[in-house]
Amino acid sequence: MVNKLILMHKILRVIAASALLLLQQYGHAQTNQSIKDTLPLEHGAHRIGNRTDADMTRWRSQRLGQFIHWGLYAIPGGEWKGKTYNGAAEWIRSWKEMPQQEYDNLYKQFNPVNYRPEEWAQQASDMGAKYMIITTKHHDGFCLWPSKYSKYTVAASPWKKDIIGPMVDAYNKKGIDVYLYFSIIDWNQPDWRAALKTPADAAAYQRFKVFVKNQLTELLQRYPTVKGFWFDGTWDDSWKNDGAFSDELEQYLQRLHPGLIIGSRLRADEKGARHFDSNSRLMGDYEQGWERKLPEKSADVHGNDWEGVMTIPENQWGYNAKWTGHIKSSNELIEMLVKSASLGGNFVINFGPKSDGTFRTEEVQRMQEIGHWMKINSSAIDGGTDAGFAKQDWGYYIRKSGTDSVYMVVCNVPVSGNLRVKLPAQTTLANVTSLEKNIISGTPELIGKNEYFIHLDHKSQDAPFVILLQTSKENRDNSSFEKAKT
């Protein structure tokens, strides 16, 4: 009788997981119905519109994330024997000046004695981050967890201890969700292939796919509180030409971990299309094509959930001892965050810790300054989305989802000190307040049909500032303004 009950419990769990997966795939707002499928696809998108389940709703409300690129590449830090690598530091193993065998032995030096996951989590929390992404394994194949499927892991280093587990626990204690970065490319795994040119390559890659599935399963079993995967290295022909496997893998992972969130970087369809299938439908739970760039307008994201990831220097993800080129200021990053929220997207800022487990001074400064701004203005960001207002040159509008509250985030103050606000038709301005004191002078001035000036008391500001508009709907137009006769 006991065995029958256990069997019945397992069956019910499988049924529940399958039902949730179906909900994730089909129970969504139909935002892209206007697209007409022209090609029959077995491994294209399985959903029209965005997920509306609780896990995805939570992700959508979080808006600010932290990305951490950390691994063996932090040891050379973009340099090797007096020579500087001009690419992204985490790619240094692919550089002709870096002997691969010497790089592969860097694990013998990995000993981050100053790694304090609780301090990392506190810094992220103080910055206002609601979720974080950590590189469990980059293209070099070195695992920051003691994987039983590889010998090339932190367990073989002088550090010996798991990096990921304590990090997940520390961030979760601060209320921050954790997502696991995982590279499909694995330069250390003997069965990985960029392309399949011979029958031997094909046989090796079959073994490699088993290895990938085993490691991903292991990560979900070791760290059951994680919210999703962030995949990378899925552009090789070997991966793109096997849409059936990436499709099956995504569905397997979401059955194994109901509610799991996976972006558009994982899959390809049977014709090799990535991110969007050959019928132009998004594959995955949100669009991940916005790397070191952001959309300009709402139409650019086609109604899809999306995430932008941004470096502080031009193109450095892992630790590089010498930052070159333009280094983004905190105000620039804040404006990018604001822009992302105003277009209904999430914004993730990357940090590359040193090999000893500490952050460089510039990164700590960015976290602190963004955190100071977020302590005052986070209500404009968290749960924010497109307001549906006409864009103005002074900055961005953000609507608090499901409300009539609209935030003006002012990044560029006009020399007149007057902020123009153009409301949609049959909308009136009920109240105007600033999140900081002594910014607004007097009451809004009606200057045209549904159009106002908000006068500023101070024209000079050292950071973006926020004004809250309370709006309400009117059934008819009470304006006395006439159209110009031309």
Secondary structure by P-SEA (a helix, b strand, c coil): caaaaaaaaaaaaaaaaaaaaaaacccccccccccccccccccccccccccccaaaaaaaacccbbbbbbcccccccccccccccccccccccccccccaaaaaacccccccccccaaaaaaaaaaacccbbbbccccccccccccccccccccccccccccccaaaaaaaaaacbbbbbbbbcccccccccccccccaaaaaaaaaaaaaaaaaaaaaaaaccccccccccccccaaaaacaaaaaaaaaaaaaacccccccccccccccccccccccccccccccccccccccccccccccccbbbbbbccccccccccccccccccaaaaaaaaaaaaaacbbbbbbbbbcccccccaaaaaaaaaaaaaaacccccccccccccccccccccccccccccbbbbbccccccccbbbbbbcccccccccccccccccccccccccccbbbbbbcccccccbbbbbbbbbbbcccccccccccc
